[in-house]
Structure formats: structure tokens, C-alpha cells
Amino acid sequence: MSRPLSLLLIDDHALLRQGLAELLNAVEGFVVLGTAASAEEGLQMAETLMPDIVLLDLHMPGMGGMQALKRFKASLSDALIIVLTASDAQADLLMALSVGADGYLLKHTEPEALVQQLLTCSKQRLLLDPKMQLLDSGRASLSHLTGKCVDEVELTERECQTLRLIAEGMSNKLIARALGISDGTVKIHVKHLLSKLNLHSRLELAAWAHRCGFLERGVSSERQAG
């Protein structure tokens, strides 16, 4: 008999973590090594547990899901990093895939279907919830993403803050609330970002931020708003 697949579950909802762990531990082909309530905790656990599969929620307090996904891909090169989320938004799907997710599953999936999907996962096949497969059509456009290099642009502090929040999947309304500014001001910042970076959509802005190393830059390197 082959070795069971080991898993690390990361979600900020305790009931979901416990229920999912019980479900998967009851399946002969799985063993849950641990659960974590945040991406930060999960990254620490992953260094010692070295799971075969990480099930990662996208939207949690603390480190954003996209940044966490990149960190897991860098530290667990042999593991499958699969997003398990309530979000069926195309932007979240495309961003997750563009930064290296090996799968994207929805939390409303029936337990039996989730088990079967995980049992068939592999590095050779992208694991997508059936509902999300049609939305995957936009991924090709991101693979040919253009735009200026991170060192070629000068952004104000507020533009940098806006771009970071766009990269975490926030809407204009949520960005406005987080920064204490109006929706209209956020739209102006987005317009300026698109122009300065030679990009054409919010999705491209988010992909650029993740791919070009912008999110790894220190705040000290960003210009202060005038």
C-alpha cells in the first residue's frame, strides 16, 4: 500500500479546520499533520512538518493569501499548494494561479467530492473546482503580462498603499475604508497606477505587484506622498 498523503490545513475558522481535519483523517489515503489559524503560523509549521499538500484559505487576518501562497511555493517546492476558499471571484482565481497555486477549490464542495478531488491531485494536473474551470480562460492573458520594471517607476506612498491592497484582492470600497479616503480618491490612484505602470486593468496591477517583486520592497524605499 502506498504512503498516505500528508496535509497541513490553514484557515482562520476553527470549526472548518476541525471538521476538515476529522473528514480527511477518516480517509485511508490521508493523514492531517497539523492545522493553523493563520498563514504565519502555517509557514512555521510547514518548515518542520513538510506536508505533501497544503490547503490554504485566501482571505485571513494577517498575511494576505497571495503573499502566503508565494511563500509556501518558495519554501515547499515539492508540495502541492491548493487554495480552499469561499471566493468564486475570477480575479482571486487568476491571481492564485498566476502566483503558482496547484489548485483552487471552493468551500461549498460536498465532502465526498472534495476527498475525491484531493485523491487525484498531482503536479501534472491543475486541480480546479468545476465551477471555476470556465473562469480560468483569462489566465493566458496574465502569462504574457507586460509593464515596467519595479525600479523604473516612482510611486507616491498612497499609490504604493493602494497597489498593495489591490494585490490582496480588495475592492475600491474596502481600500477606501482601510486608507481612510473616499472611493473617488481610490479610483484616481488606480488610474495613476495604470498609467505609470503601462497596464490596463486591476487584475494586471495585482499580477504585476506579485510578479515584479513590488510586495517584497520595504516601505522605506517608497516615496512619500506629496
Order of alpha helices (4+ residues) and beta strands (2+ residues): beta-alpha-beta-alpha-beta-alpha-beta-alpha-beta-alpha-beta-alpha-alpha-alpha-alpha-alpha
